[in-house]
Amino acid sequence: MAALLLTLASGCGPLRAARIGMDPAGTEPAPPTVVTLGDSVPAGTGCGCTAFPDLYAQHEHAVSVNLAEAGLTSADVRAQLEDPQVRDSLRQTSEVLLMVGANDVADTFTDPQAVAAAAAELHTNIRATLDAIQRIHPTTVIVLGYWNVVRDGEAGVSEYGATGVKASAETTDAINDELAAAAEAGGATYVSTDPAFHGADGEKDPTALLIADGDHPDAAGHTAIAQLIPPMGATS
């Protein structure tokens, strides 16, 4: 992915924007804006690198307003849309990236009943979030799925053992199914991140794309996710 020059600018409260190429005289057209909502993965937690929403925005010559925060659930993101600053950002956006849901099940992923209930609630929250975004400002929304909602690779095997690894895969499938269904019903585009981490056949070891905790992408992982997102305008 081509590297572009960008300046990082901090707004009020939680707003973080990466801005590019503005003419000092204001004669150049304003670049498009990408707003990101979600959890620690799009926030770039633990990586110490440029998170995938910002990489994607750079590639698209766009401004990145990354509102993702570690620990957020789908209910948290739904509530976040009541924040006036968030709503103001959405009114300016050309596209929204949405990645949330892992924290809905991270503490209960080995309990099938709890997962089923959380997955159903996730669907409701994602649909409500998509509807709210369109009410604020009709725009393209990309919903991203997970390669795993908890630890993966060598860290996952060490932490969970074979039984836990199987449960994490089943829970991830359940969450991704609801994300994809909610995206389709809400007029959004669903993008799976699984091929980047597990390969086309699902057999790839994702360890090299994750930081030591096995839960969050490293720099290579964020690059891999960014490359999966369709170019701006391709899903309009």
Secondary structure, DSSP 8 states (H G I E B T S, - for coil): ------EEEE-STT-EEEE----TTS-S----EEEEEESHHHHTTTT-S--HHHHHHHHTT-EEEE---TT--HHHHHHHTTSHHHHHHHHH-SEEEEE--HHHHTTTTT-HHHHHHHHHHHHHHHHHHHHHHHHH---EEEEE--S-SS--HHHHHHHHHHHHHHHHHHHHHHHHHHHHHHHHHTT-EEE--HHHHH-TTS---GGGGB-TTSSSB-HHHHHHHHHHS--TTTT-
